[in-house]
Amino acid sequence: MTGTRFDVPEVDAFTRPYWGAAARGQLLVRRCEECGRAHHYPREFCPHCWSEDVAWEQASGRATLYTWSVVHRNDLPPFGERTPYVAAVVDLAEGPRMMTEVVECEADALRVGMGLEVAFREAGEVVVPVFRPQM
């Protein structure tokens, strides 16, 4: 288990556009051409109407904080080195909810509904979206 990282997603042919966009500082969501709803995490079909007519769309990067938890202990590498950190669920401006991390904000300053913006952090060979308070 030495050297194993648990914060690095597995990139495959389907998710490669998502991770490539993140490396360029862009957040993507999938939008259904049938029902018009956006979803996240990326799937090859719409979780709302089951249509396979979905496409990548650049998200605005804006979100509001839905809920969070401050993690003080995590034994999986490299999380233990980063404690405490804020694991969160945010509502993207496009509609979907997304699990993420809130950075650049003291835990006691967090409020339900606070405005956030996407930021990006390197995690091994990929770049992952995280959120910070709107500037």
Phi and psi in radians as a Rosetta constraint file:
Dihedral C 1 N 2 CA 2 C 2 CIRCULARHARMONIC -1.040 0.35
Dihedral N 2 CA 2 C 2 N 3 CIRCULARHARMONIC 2.293 0.35
Dihedral C 2 N 3 CA 3 C 3 CIRCULARHARMONIC 1.487 0.35
Dihedral N 3 CA 3 C 3 N 4 CIRCULARHARMONIC -0.145 0.35
Dihedral C 3 N 4 CA 4 C 4 CIRCULARHARMONIC -1.268 0.35
Dihedral N 4 CA 4 C 4 N 5 CIRCULARHARMONIC 2.301 0.35
Dihedral C 4 N 5 CA 5 C 5 CIRCULARHARMONIC -1.891 0.35
Dihedral N 5 CA 5 C 5 N 6 CIRCULARHARMONIC 2.407 0.35
Dihedral C 5 N 6 CA 6 C 6 CIRCULARHARMONIC -1.863 0.35
Dihedral N 6 CA 6 C 6 N 7 CIRCULARHARMONIC 0.052 0.35
Dihedral C 6 N 7 CA 7 C 7 CIRCULARHARMONIC -1.842 0.35
Dihedral N 7 CA 7 C 7 N 8 CIRCULARHARMONIC 0.131 0.35
Dihedral C 7 N 8 CA 8 C 8 CIRCULARHARMONIC -1.861 0.35
Dihedral N 8 CA 8 C 8 N 9 CIRCULARHARMONIC 2.061 0.35
Dihedral C 8 N 9 CA 9 C 9 CIRCULARHARMONIC -1.258 0.35
Dihedral N 9 CA 9 C 9 N 10 CIRCULARHARMONIC 2.761 0.35
Dihedral C 9 N 10 CA 10 C 10 CIRCULARHARMONIC -1.537 0.35
Dihedral N 10 CA 10 C 10 N 11 CIRCULARHARMONIC 2.063 0.35
Dihedral C 10 N 11 CA 11 C 11 CIRCULARHARMONIC -1.573 0.35
Dihedral N 11 CA 11 C 11 N 12 CIRCULARHARMONIC 2.251 0.35
Dihedral C 11 N 12 CA 12 C 12 CIRCULARHARMONIC -2.231 0.35
Dihedral N 12 CA 12 C 12 N 13 CIRCULARHARMONIC -3.118 0.35
Dihedral C 12 N 13 CA 13 C 13 CIRCULARHARMONIC -1.026 0.35
Dihedral N 13 CA 13 C 13 N 14 CIRCULARHARMONIC -0.649 0.35
Dihedral C 13 N 14 CA 14 C 14 CIRCULARHARMONIC -1.244 0.35
Dihedral N 14 CA 14 C 14 N 15 CIRCULARHARMONIC -0.764 0.35
Dihedral C 14 N 15 CA 15 C 15 CIRCULARHARMONIC -1.530 0.35
Dihedral N 15 CA 15 C 15 N 16 CIRCULARHARMONIC -0.086 0.35
Dihedral C 15 N 16 CA 16 C 16 CIRCULARHARMONIC -0.952 0.35
Dihedral N 16 CA 16 C 16 N 17 CIRCULARHARMONIC -0.718 0.35
Dihedral C 16 N 17 CA 17 C 17 CIRCULARHARMONIC -1.065 0.35
Dihedral N 17 CA 17 C 17 N 18 CIRCULARHARMONIC -0.647 0.35
Dihedral C 17 N 18 CA 18 C 18 CIRCULARHARMONIC -1.098 0.35
Dihedral N 18 CA 18 C 18 N 19 CIRCULARHARMONIC -0.881 0.35
Dihedral C 18 N 19 CA 19 C 19 CIRCULARHARMONIC -1.239 0.35
Dihedral N 19 CA 19 C 19 N 20 CIRCULARHARMONIC -0.566 0.35
Dihedral C 19 N 20 CA 20 C 20 CIRCULARHARMONIC -1.120 0.35
Dihedral N 20 CA 20 C 20 N 21 CIRCULARHARMONIC -0.725 0.35
Dihedral C 20 N 21 CA 21 C 21 CIRCULARHARMONIC -1.135 0.35
Dihedral N 21 CA 21 C 21 N 22 CIRCULARHARMONIC -0.731 0.35
Dihedral C 21 N 22 CA 22 C 22 CIRCULARHARMONIC -1.045 0.35
Dihedral N 22 CA 22 C 22 N 23 CIRCULARHARMONIC -0.680 0.35
Dihedral C 22 N 23 CA 23 C 23 CIRCULARHARMONIC -1.114 0.35
Dihedral N 23 CA 23 C 23 N 24 CIRCULARHARMONIC -0.429 0.35
Dihedral C 23 N 24 CA 24 C 24 CIRCULARHARMONIC -1.643 0.35
Dihedral N 24 CA 24 C 24 N 25 CIRCULARHARMONIC 0.083 0.35
Dihedral C 24 N 25 CA 25 C 25 CIRCULARHARMONIC 1.443 0.35
Dihedral N 25 CA 25 C 25 N 26 CIRCULARHARMONIC 0.484 0.35
Dihedral C 25 N 26 CA 26 C 26 CIRCULARHARMONIC -2.168 0.35
Dihedral N 26 CA 26 C 26 N 27 CIRCULARHARMONIC 2.446 0.35
Dihedral C 26 N 27 CA 27 C 27 CIRCULARHARMONIC -1.786 0.35
Dihedral N 27 CA 27 C 27 N 28 CIRCULARHARMONIC 2.240 0.35
Dihedral C 27 N 28 CA 28 C 28 CIRCULARHARMONIC -1.906 0.35
Dihedral N 28 CA 28 C 28 N 29 CIRCULARHARMONIC 2.587 0.35
Dihedral C 28 N 29 CA 29 C 29 CIRCULARHARMONIC -2.213 0.35
Dihedral N 29 CA 29 C 29 N 30 CIRCULARHARMONIC 2.961 0.35
Dihedral C 29 N 30 CA 30 C 30 CIRCULARHARMONIC -1.844 0.35
Dihedral N 30 CA 30 C 30 N 31 CIRCULARHARMONIC 2.397 0.35
Dihedral C 30 N 31 CA 31 C 31 CIRCULARHARMONIC -2.129 0.35
Dihedral N 31 CA 31 C 31 N 32 CIRCULARHARMONIC 2.370 0.35
Dihedral C 31 N 32 CA 32 C 32 CIRCULARHARMONIC -1.444 0.35
Dihedral N 32 CA 32 C 32 N 33 CIRCULARHARMONIC 2.247 0.35
Dihedral C 32 N 33 CA 33 C 33 CIRCULARHARMONIC -1.344 0.35
Dihedral N 33 CA 33 C 33 N 34 CIRCULARHARMONIC -0.335 0.35
Dihedral C 33 N 34 CA 34 C 34 CIRCULARHARMONIC -1.409 0.35
Dihedral N 34 CA 34 C 34 N 35 CIRCULARHARMONIC -0.971 0.35
Dihedral C 34 N 35 CA 35 C 35 CIRCULARHARMONIC -1.799 0.35
Dihedral N 35 CA 35 C 35 N 36 CIRCULARHARMONIC -0.207 0.35
Dihedral C 35 N 36 CA 36 C 36 CIRCULARHARMONIC 1.485 0.35
Dihedral N 36 CA 36 C 36 N 37 CIRCULARHARMONIC -0.029 0.35
Dihedral C 36 N 37 CA 37 C 37 CIRCULARHARMONIC -1.538 0.35
Dihedral N 37 CA 37 C 37 N 38 CIRCULARHARMONIC 2.513 0.35
Dihedral C 37 N 38 CA 38 C 38 CIRCULARHARMONIC -1.584 0.35
Dihedral N 38 CA 38 C 38 N 39 CIRCULARHARMONIC 2.700 0.35
Dihedral C 38 N 39 CA 39 C 39 CIRCULARHARMONIC -2.522 0.35
Dihedral N 39 CA 39 C 39 N 40 CIRCULARHARMONIC 2.755 0.35
Dihedral C 39 N 40 CA 40 C 40 CIRCULARHARMONIC -2.652 0.35
Dihedral N 40 CA 40 C 40 N 41 CIRCULARHARMONIC 2.291 0.35
Dihedral C 40 N 41 CA 41 C 41 CIRCULARHARMONIC -1.415 0.35
Dihedral N 41 CA 41 C 41 N 42 CIRCULARHARMONIC 2.812 0.35
Dihedral C 41 N 42 CA 42 C 42 CIRCULARHARMONIC -1.078 0.35
Dihedral N 42 CA 42 C 42 N 43 CIRCULARHARMONIC 2.251 0.35
Dihedral C 42 N 43 CA 43 C 43 CIRCULARHARMONIC -2.342 0.35
Dihedral N 43 CA 43 C 43 N 44 CIRCULARHARMONIC 2.793 0.35
Dihedral C 43 N 44 CA 44 C 44 CIRCULARHARMONIC -1.461 0.35
Dihedral N 44 CA 44 C 44 N 45 CIRCULARHARMONIC -0.042 0.35
Dihedral C 44 N 45 CA 45 C 45 CIRCULARHARMONIC -2.450 0.35
Dihedral N 45 CA 45 C 45 N 46 CIRCULARHARMONIC 2.830 0.35
Dihedral C 45 N 46 CA 46 C 46 CIRCULARHARMONIC -1.399 0.35
Dihedral N 46 CA 46 C 46 N 47 CIRCULARHARMONIC 2.183 0.35
Dihedral C 46 N 47 CA 47 C 47 CIRCULARHARMONIC -1.316 0.35
Dihedral N 47 CA 47 C 47 N 48 CIRCULARHARMONIC -0.111 0.35
Dihedral C 47 N 48 CA 48 C 48 CIRCULARHARMONIC -1.631 0.35
Dihedral N 48 CA 48 C 48 N 49 CIRCULARHARMONIC -0.781 0.35
Dihedral C 48 N 49 CA 49 C 49 CIRCULARHARMONIC -2.148 0.35
Dihedral N 49 CA 49 C 49 N 50 CIRCULARHARMONIC -0.019 0.35
Dihedral C 49 N 50 CA 50 C 50 CIRCULARHARMONIC 1.232 0.35
Dihedral N 50 CA 50 C 50 N 51 CIRCULARHARMONIC 0.186 0.35
Dihedral C 50 N 51 CA 51 C 51 CIRCULARHARMONIC -1.175 0.35
Dihedral N 51 CA 51 C 51 N 52 CIRCULARHARMONIC 2.555 0.35
Dihedral C 51 N 52 CA 52 C 52 CIRCULARHARMONIC -1.661 0.35
Dihedral N 52 CA 52 C 52 N 53 CIRCULARHARMONIC 0.076 0.35
Dihedral C 52 N 53 CA 53 C 53 CIRCULARHARMONIC -1.559 0.35
Dihedral N 53 CA 53 C 53 N 54 CIRCULARHARMONIC 1.262 0.35
Dihedral C 53 N 54 CA 54 C 54 CIRCULARHARMONIC -2.144 0.35
Dihedral N 54 CA 54 C 54 N 55 CIRCULARHARMONIC 2.662 0.35
Dihedral C 54 N 55 CA 55 C 55 CIRCULARHARMONIC -2.459 0.35
Dihedral N 55 CA 55 C 55 N 56 CIRCULARHARMONIC 2.725 0.35
Dihedral C 55 N 56 CA 56 C 56 CIRCULARHARMONIC -1.240 0.35
Dihedral N 56 CA 56 C 56 N 57 CIRCULARHARMONIC 2.522 0.35
Dihedral C 56 N 57 CA 57 C 57 CIRCULARHARMONIC -2.514 0.35
Dihedral N 57 CA 57 C 57 N 58 CIRCULARHARMONIC 2.402 0.35
Dihedral C 57 N 58 CA 58 C 58 CIRCULARHARMONIC -1.297 0.35
Dihedral N 58 CA 58 C 58 N 59 CIRCULARHARMONIC 2.232 0.35
Dihedral C 58 N 59 CA 59 C 59 CIRCULARHARMONIC -1.460 0.35
Dihedral N 59 CA 59 C 59 N 60 CIRCULARHARMONIC 2.799 0.35
Dihedral C 59 N 60 CA 60 C 60 CIRCULARHARMONIC -1.215 0.35
Dihedral N 60 CA 60 C 60 N 61 CIRCULARHARMONIC -0.441 0.35
Dihedral C 60 N 61 CA 61 C 61 CIRCULARHARMONIC 1.558 0.35
Dihedral N 61 CA 61 C 61 N 62 CIRCULARHARMONIC -0.008 0.35
Dihedral C 61 N 62 CA 62 C 62 CIRCULARHARMONIC -1.639 0.35
Dihedral N 62 CA 62 C 62 N 63 CIRCULARHARMONIC 2.550 0.35
Dihedral C 62 N 63 CA 63 C 63 CIRCULARHARMONIC -2.713 0.35
Dihedral N 63 CA 63 C 63 N 64 CIRCULARHARMONIC 2.905 0.35
Dihedral C 63 N 64 CA 64 C 64 CIRCULARHARMONIC -2.145 0.35
Dihedral N 64 CA 64 C 64 N 65 CIRCULARHARMONIC 2.574 0.35
Dihedral C 64 N 65 CA 65 C 65 CIRCULARHARMONIC -1.316 0.35
Dihedral N 65 CA 65 C 65 N 66 CIRCULARHARMONIC 2.158 0.35
Dihedral C 65 N 66 CA 66 C 66 CIRCULARHARMONIC -1.636 0.35
Dihedral N 66 CA 66 C 66 N 67 CIRCULARHARMONIC -0.877 0.35
Dihedral C 66 N 67 CA 67 C 67 CIRCULARHARMONIC -2.799 0.35
Dihedral N 67 CA 67 C 67 N 68 CIRCULARHARMONIC 2.896 0.35
Dihedral C 67 N 68 CA 68 C 68 CIRCULARHARMONIC -2.765 0.35
Dihedral N 68 CA 68 C 68 N 69 CIRCULARHARMONIC 2.897 0.35
Dihedral C 68 N 69 CA 69 C 69 CIRCULARHARMONIC -2.523 0.35
Dihedral N 69 CA 69 C 69 N 70 CIRCULARHARMONIC 2.365 0.35
Dihedral C 69 N 70 CA 70 C 70 CIRCULARHARMONIC -1.552 0.35
Dihedral N 70 CA 70 C 70 N 71 CIRCULARHARMONIC 2.090 0.35
Dihedral C 70 N 71 CA 71 C 71 CIRCULARHARMONIC -1.631 0.35
Dihedral N 71 CA 71 C 71 N 72 CIRCULARHARMONIC 2.066 0.35
Dihedral C 71 N 72 CA 72 C 72 CIRCULARHARMONIC -1.763 0.35
Dihedral N 72 CA 72 C 72 N 73 CIRCULARHARMONIC -0.315 0.35
Dihedral C 72 N 73 CA 73 C 73 CIRCULARHARMONIC -2.514 0.35
Dihedral N 73 CA 73 C 73 N 74 CIRCULARHARMONIC 2.277 0.35
Dihedral C 73 N 74 CA 74 C 74 CIRCULARHARMONIC -2.678 0.35
Dihedral N 74 CA 74 C 74 N 75 CIRCULARHARMONIC 2.057 0.35
Dihedral C 74 N 75 CA 75 C 75 CIRCULARHARMONIC -1.497 0.35
Dihedral N 75 CA 75 C 75 N 76 CIRCULARHARMONIC -0.090 0.35
Dihedral C 75 N 76 CA 76 C 76 CIRCULARHARMONIC -1.469 0.35
Dihedral N 76 CA 76 C 76 N 77 CIRCULARHARMONIC 2.309 0.35
Dihedral C 76 N 77 CA 77 C 77 CIRCULARHARMONIC -1.248 0.35
Dihedral N 77 CA 77 C 77 N 78 CIRCULARHARMONIC 2.487 0.35
Dihedral C 77 N 78 CA 78 C 78 CIRCULARHARMONIC -1.706 0.35
Dihedral N 78 CA 78 C 78 N 79 CIRCULARHARMONIC 0.259 0.35
Dihedral C 78 N 79 CA 79 C 79 CIRCULARHARMONIC -1.029 0.35
Dihedral N 79 CA 79 C 79 N 80 CIRCULARHARMONIC -0.667 0.35
Dihedral C 79 N 80 CA 80 C 80 CIRCULARHARMONIC -1.006 0.35
Dihedral N 80 CA 80 C 80 N 81 CIRCULARHARMONIC -0.564 0.35
Dihedral C 80 N 81 CA 81 C 81 CIRCULARHARMONIC -1.277 0.35
Dihedral N 81 CA 81 C 81 N 82 CIRCULARHARMONIC -0.323 0.35
Dihedral C 81 N 82 CA 82 C 82 CIRCULARHARMONIC -1.809 0.35
Dihedral N 82 CA 82 C 82 N 83 CIRCULARHARMONIC -0.053 0.35
Dihedral C 82 N 83 CA 83 C 83 CIRCULARHARMONIC -1.176 0.35
Dihedral N 83 CA 83 C 83 N 84 CIRCULARHARMONIC 2.588 0.35
Dihedral C 83 N 84 CA 84 C 84 CIRCULARHARMONIC -1.341 0.35
Dihedral N 84 CA 84 C 84 N 85 CIRCULARHARMONIC 2.634 0.35
Dihedral C 84 N 85 CA 85 C 85 CIRCULARHARMONIC -2.432 0.35
Dihedral N 85 CA 85 C 85 N 86 CIRCULARHARMONIC 2.872 0.35
Dihedral C 85 N 86 CA 86 C 86 CIRCULARHARMONIC -1.871 0.35
Dihedral N 86 CA 86 C 86 N 87 CIRCULARHARMONIC 1.867 0.35
Dihedral C 86 N 87 CA 87 C 87 CIRCULARHARMONIC -1.466 0.35
Dihedral N 87 CA 87 C 87 N 88 CIRCULARHARMONIC 2.330 0.35
Dihedral C 87 N 88 CA 88 C 88 CIRCULARHARMONIC -2.502 0.35
Dihedral N 88 CA 88 C 88 N 89 CIRCULARHARMONIC 2.844 0.35
Dihedral C 88 N 89 CA 89 C 89 CIRCULARHARMONIC -2.097 0.35
Dihedral N 89 CA 89 C 89 N 90 CIRCULARHARMONIC 2.246 0.35
Dihedral C 89 N 90 CA 90 C 90 CIRCULARHARMONIC -2.110 0.35
Dihedral N 90 CA 90 C 90 N 91 CIRCULARHARMONIC 2.648 0.35
Dihedral C 90 N 91 CA 91 C 91 CIRCULARHARMONIC -1.687 0.35
Dihedral N 91 CA 91 C 91 N 92 CIRCULARHARMONIC 1.962 0.35
Dihedral C 91 N 92 CA 92 C 92 CIRCULARHARMONIC -1.186 0.35
Dihedral N 92 CA 92 C 92 N 93 CIRCULARHARMONIC 2.610 0.35
Dihedral C 92 N 93 CA 93 C 93 CIRCULARHARMONIC -1.004 0.35
Dihedral N 93 CA 93 C 93 N 94 CIRCULARHARMONIC -0.477 0.35
Dihedral C 93 N 94 CA 94 C 94 CIRCULARHARMONIC -1.379 0.35
Dihedral N 94 CA 94 C 94 N 95 CIRCULARHARMONIC -0.129 0.35
Dihedral C 94 N 95 CA 95 C 95 CIRCULARHARMONIC 2.115 0.35
Dihedral N 95 CA 95 C 95 N 96 CIRCULARHARMONIC -0.774 0.35
Dihedral C 95 N 96 CA 96 C 96 CIRCULARHARMONIC -1.251 0.35
Dihedral N 96 CA 96 C 96 N 97 CIRCULARHARMONIC 2.751 0.35
Dihedral C 96 N 97 CA 97 C 97 CIRCULARHARMONIC -1.626 0.35
Dihedral N 97 CA 97 C 97 N 98 CIRCULARHARMONIC 2.581 0.35
Dihedral C 97 N 98 CA 98 C 98 CIRCULARHARMONIC -2.428 0.35
Dihedral N 98 CA 98 C 98 N 99 CIRCULARHARMONIC 2.318 0.35
Dihedral C 98 N 99 CA 99 C 99 CIRCULARHARMONIC -1.398 0.35
Dihedral N 99 CA 99 C 99 N 100 CIRCULARHARMONIC 2.417 0.35
Dihedral C 99 N 100 CA 100 C 100 CIRCULARHARMONIC -2.828 0.35
Dihedral N 100 CA 100 C 100 N 101 CIRCULARHARMONIC -2.858 0.35
Dihedral C 100 N 101 CA 101 C 101 CIRCULARHARMONIC -2.257 0.35
Dihedral N 101 CA 101 C 101 N 102 CIRCULARHARMONIC 2.450 0.35
Dihedral C 101 N 102 CA 102 C 102 CIRCULARHARMONIC -1.702 0.35
Dihedral N 102 CA 102 C 102 N 103 CIRCULARHARMONIC 2.275 0.35
Dihedral C 102 N 103 CA 103 C 103 CIRCULARHARMONIC -2.160 0.35
Dihedral N 103 CA 103 C 103 N 104 CIRCULARHARMONIC 2.923 0.35
Dihedral C 103 N 104 CA 104 C 104 CIRCULARHARMONIC 1.022 0.35
Dihedral N 104 CA 104 C 104 N 105 CIRCULARHARMONIC 0.614 0.35
Dihedral C 104 N 105 CA 105 C 105 CIRCULARHARMONIC -2.675 0.35
Dihedral N 105 CA 105 C 105 N 106 CIRCULARHARMONIC 2.268 0.35
Dihedral C 105 N 106 CA 106 C 106 CIRCULARHARMONIC -1.175 0.35
Dihedral N 106 CA 106 C 106 N 107 CIRCULARHARMONIC 2.475 0.35
Dihedral C 106 N 107 CA 107 C 107 CIRCULARHARMONIC -1.021 0.35
Dihedral N 107 CA 107 C 107 N 108 CIRCULARHARMONIC -0.625 0.35
Dihedral C 107 N 108 CA 108 C 108 CIRCULARHARMONIC -1.284 0.35
Dihedral N 108 CA 108 C 108 N 109 CIRCULARHARMONIC -0.145 0.35
Dihedral C 108 N 109 CA 109 C 109 CIRCULARHARMONIC -1.606 0.35
Dihedral N 109 CA 109 C 109 N 110 CIRCULARHARMONIC -0.151 0.35
Dihedral C 109 N 110 CA 110 C 110 CIRCULARHARMONIC -1.232 0.35
Dihedral N 110 CA 110 C 110 N 111 CIRCULARHARMONIC 2.428 0.35
Dihedral C 110 N 111 CA 111 C 111 CIRCULARHARMONIC -2.474 0.35
Dihedral N 111 CA 111 C 111 N 112 CIRCULARHARMONIC 2.423 0.35
Dihedral C 111 N 112 CA 112 C 112 CIRCULARHARMONIC -0.978 0.35
Dihedral N 112 CA 112 C 112 N 113 CIRCULARHARMONIC 2.314 0.35
Dihedral C 112 N 113 CA 113 C 113 CIRCULARHARMONIC 1.523 0.35
Dihedral N 113 CA 113 C 113 N 114 CIRCULARHARMONIC -0.047 0.35
Dihedral C 113 N 114 CA 114 C 114 CIRCULARHARMONIC -1.154 0.35
Dihedral N 114 CA 114 C 114 N 115 CIRCULARHARMONIC 2.539 0.35
Dihedral C 114 N 115 CA 115 C 115 CIRCULARHARMONIC -1.310 0.35
Dihedral N 115 CA 115 C 115 N 116 CIRCULARHARMONIC 2.363 0.35
Dihedral C 115 N 116 CA 116 C 116 CIRCULARHARMONIC -2.257 0.35
Dihedral N 116 CA 116 C 116 N 117 CIRCULARHARMONIC 2.808 0.35
Dihedral C 116 N 117 CA 117 C 117 CIRCULARHARMONIC -2.345 0.35
Dihedral N 117 CA 117 C 117 N 118 CIRCULARHARMONIC 2.631 0.35
Dihedral C 117 N 118 CA 118 C 118 CIRCULARHARMONIC -1.245 0.35
Dihedral N 118 CA 118 C 118 N 119 CIRCULARHARMONIC 2.530 0.35
Dihedral C 118 N 119 CA 119 C 119 CIRCULARHARMONIC -2.377 0.35
Dihedral N 119 CA 119 C 119 N 120 CIRCULARHARMONIC 3.026 0.35
Dihedral C 119 N 120 CA 120 C 120 CIRCULARHARMONIC -2.353 0.35
Dihedral N 120 CA 120 C 120 N 121 CIRCULARHARMONIC 2.513 0.35
Dihedral C 120 N 121 CA 121 C 121 CIRCULARHARMONIC -2.291 0.35
Dihedral N 121 CA 121 C 121 N 122 CIRCULARHARMONIC 2.391 0.35
Dihedral C 121 N 122 CA 122 C 122 CIRCULARHARMONIC -1.239 0.35
Dihedral N 122 CA 122 C 122 N 123 CIRCULARHARMONIC 2.384 0.35
Dihedral C 122 N 123 CA 123 C 123 CIRCULARHARMONIC -2.409 0.35
Dihedral N 123 CA 123 C 123 N 124 CIRCULARHARMONIC 1.600 0.35
Dihedral C 123 N 124 CA 124 C 124 CIRCULARHARMONIC 1.203 0.35
Dihedral N 124 CA 124 C 124 N 125 CIRCULARHARMONIC -2.174 0.35
Dihedral C 124 N 125 CA 125 C 125 CIRCULARHARMONIC -1.607 0.35
Dihedral N 125 CA 125 C 125 N 126 CIRCULARHARMONIC 0.017 0.35
Dihedral C 125 N 126 CA 126 C 126 CIRCULARHARMONIC -2.149 0.35
Dihedral N 126 CA 126 C 126 N 127 CIRCULARHARMONIC 2.923 0.35
Dihedral C 126 N 127 CA 127 C 127 CIRCULARHARMONIC -2.014 0.35
Dihedral N 127 CA 127 C 127 N 128 CIRCULARHARMONIC 2.264 0.35
Dihedral C 127 N 128 CA 128 C 128 CIRCULARHARMONIC -1.968 0.35
Dihedral N 128 CA 128 C 128 N 129 CIRCULARHARMONIC 2.516 0.35
Dihedral C 128 N 129 CA 129 C 129 CIRCULARHARMONIC -1.335 0.35
Dihedral N 129 CA 129 C 129 N 130 CIRCULARHARMONIC 2.365 0.35
Dihedral C 129 N 130 CA 130 C 130 CIRCULARHARMONIC -2.288 0.35
Dihedral N 130 CA 130 C 130 N 131 CIRCULARHARMONIC 3.020 0.35
Dihedral C 130 N 131 CA 131 C 131 CIRCULARHARMONIC -2.246 0.35
Dihedral N 131 CA 131 C 131 N 132 CIRCULARHARMONIC 2.620 0.35
Dihedral C 131 N 132 CA 132 C 132 CIRCULARHARMONIC -2.361 0.35
Dihedral N 132 CA 132 C 132 N 133 CIRCULARHARMONIC 2.836 0.35
Dihedral C 132 N 133 CA 133 C 133 CIRCULARHARMONIC -1.015 0.35
Dihedral N 133 CA 133 C 133 N 134 CIRCULARHARMONIC 2.541 0.35
Dihedral C 133 N 134 CA 134 C 134 CIRCULARHARMONIC -1.070 0.35
Dihedral N 134 CA 134 C 134 N 135 CIRCULARHARMONIC 2.403 0.35
